[in-house]
Amino acid sequence: MRAYFLEGNYQYGSTGGSHDARISAVDSTSAFNLGGAFYYTYHHETTPDDHSQSGHLVGGSLSFPVFDKVFLGGNVKYLHFTDASGTIKSGITFDAGLTIRPVPLFSLAAIGYNLRDLDLPWAPRAVGGGVALLPIPMLLFAFDAVAEKVYGDSTRDKAWYFMGGGEFSFAASAAIRAGGGHDGLTKNGYLSAGISTVSSEVGALDFGIRRDISGNRQSTIVGLSARLFVPVM
């Protein structure tokens, strides 16, 4: 729908006591069918040797539909990160994506992340793809795979991620979801679940949790987000 969206979310990870806070604003009211967004992310974590590191990310995105079947998107972002030794790393990089929806019940997507390689683990170069199936309006299935460059590990140069799950919605006012996957960097398997409550006139609340079920250093990640819909007058 044509509207403004304001969103804020917070995520906590038990490994390293990581904290992520994000705010964003999305505008889909353009007469040219352009969708645009601006966002800011803050990250903080503690390393295994009890040193802290933190970073800031600021970016902007644009998307455009072609004949209502093909959707193009691009994203430019600036990263500023201070590592555990106090060294500051910064730079500008970008993403690009494509989604094809030949019929309403099927979508196919491909994306490249951080296509300008900053040679930093906080902005890894990666490519990914996925499919989404909507067999009935209330049920959605999604499957994704990502190949990511690995930094600082001479034993491997690439990590593979695999993810999949489903979502069931109730009368456009609530949704539950569950899934799982394989984390290519930690080599852990995990399960995830979430719930959303939606008001088409006000906004939405989302809660999610992910728990590693295999691997040596297992982690739990919990996230909460709030979205505000601002209709076009």
QUIWOJO-V127033 format. One record per residue. N is the residue number from 0. D_FIRST is the distance of its C-alpha to the first C-alpha in Angstrom with 1 decimal. Layout:
N&D_FIRST ; N&D_FIRST
This chain:
0&0.0 ; 1&3.8 ; 2&6.0 ; 3&9.3 ; 4&10.5 ; 5&14.2 ; 6&16.1 ; 7&19.7 ; 8&21.7 ; 9&25.3 ; 10&27.3 ; 11&31.0 ; 12&33.2 ; 13&36.7 ; 14&38.3 ; 15&39.2 ; 16&37.5 ; 17&34.5 ; 18&31.9 ; 19&28.5 ; 20&26.2 ; 21&22.9 ; 22&20.5 ; 23&17.5 ; 24&15.0 ; 25&11.8 ; 26&10.4 ; 27&7.5 ; 28&8.4 ; 29&11.2 ; 30&12.4 ; 31&13.8 ; 32&10.7 ; 33&12.2 ; 34&10.8 ; 35&13.5 ; 36&15.0 ; 37&18.3 ; 38&20.1 ; 39&23.6 ; 40&25.5 ; 41&28.9 ; 42&31.2 ; 43&34.6 ; 44&37.0 ; 45&40.8 ; 46&42.7 ; 47&45.3 ; 48&48.1 ; 49&46.5 ; 50&45.2 ; 51&41.8 ; 52&39.3 ; 53&36.0 ; 54&33.4 ; 55&30.6 ; 56&27.6 ; 57&25.5 ; 58&23.0 ; 59&20.1 ; 60&17.8 ; 61&16.1 ; 62&14.2 ; 63&14.1 ; 64&13.6 ; 65&16.7 ; 66&16.8 ; 67&13.8 ; 68&16.5 ; 69&17.4 ; 70&15.5 ; 71&17.7 ; 72&17.6 ; 73&20.2 ; 74&21.2 ; 75&24.2 ; 76&25.8 ; 77&29.0 ; 78&31.1 ; 79&34.0 ; 80&35.9 ; 81&39.2 ; 82&41.0 ; 83&43.7 ; 84&46.4 ; 85&44.8 ; 86&44.0 ; 87&40.9 ; 88&38.8 ; 89&36.0 ; 90&34.3 ; 91&31.2 ; 92&29.6 ; 93&26.5 ; 94&24.4 ; 95&23.0 ; 96&20.9 ; 97&20.1 ; 98&18.1 ; 99&19.0 ; 100&17.4 ; 101&20.0 ; 102&18.9 ; 103&16.0 ; 104&18.4 ; 105&19.6 ; 106&18.6 ; 107&21.2 ; 108&21.0 ; 109&23.5 ; 110&23.7 ; 111&26.5 ; 112&26.8 ; 113&29.0 ; 114&30.3 ; 115&32.6 ; 116&34.9 ; 117&36.0 ; 118&38.4 ; 119&37.1 ; 120&36.3 ; 121&33.5 ; 122&31.6 ; 123&32.8 ; 124&32.2 ; 125&30.6 ; 126&29.0 ; 127&26.9 ; 128&25.3 ; 129&23.7 ; 130&22.5 ; 131&20.0 ; 132&20.8 ; 133&18.8 ; 134&21.8 ; 135&20.2 ; 136&16.7 ; 137&18.0 ; 138&19.9 ; 139&19.1 ; 140&21.9 ; 141&21.9 ; 142&25.0 ; 143&25.6 ; 144&28.6 ; 145&29.4 ; 146&32.6 ; 147&33.3 ; 148&36.3 ; 149&38.7 ; 150&40.4 ; 151&43.8 ; 152&44.9 ; 153&47.6 ; 154&47.5 ; 155&44.1 ; 156&41.8 ; 157&38.6 ; 158&36.8 ; 159&34.7 ; 160&31.9 ; 161&30.8 ; 162&27.9 ; 163&26.6 ; 164&25.0 ; 165&23.1 ; 166&20.5 ; 167&20.6 ; 168&18.0 ; 169&19.2 ; 170&17.4 ; 171&14.0 ; 172&15.9 ; 173&17.9 ; 174&18.7 ; 175&21.9 ; 176&22.7 ; 177&25.9 ; 178&27.3 ; 179&29.9 ; 180&31.2 ; 181&33.8 ; 182&33.8 ; 183&35.6 ; 184&36.8 ; 185&38.4 ; 186&39.0 ; 187&38.0 ; 188&36.3 ; 189&33.7 ; 190&31.7 ; 191&28.4 ; 192&26.5 ; 193&23.6 ; 194&21.8 ; 195&18.6 ; 196&17.9 ; 197&14.4 ; 198&13.6 ; 199&10.1 ; 200&11.6 ; 201&13.4 ; 202&12.8 ; 203&14.6 ; 204&18.1 ; 205&19.3 ; 206&22.9 ; 207&24.6 ; 208&28.1 ; 209&29.9 ; 210&33.7 ; 211&36.0 ; 212&38.4 ; 213&40.7 ; 214&42.2 ; 215&44.6 ; 216&42.4 ; 217&39.7 ; 218&36.9 ; 219&34.4 ; 220&31.0 ; 221&28.9 ; 222&25.5 ; 223&23.4 ; 224&20.0 ; 225&18.0 ; 226&14.4 ; 227&13.4 ; 228&10.1 ; 229&10.7 ; 230&8.7 ; 231&9.5 ; 232&12.8
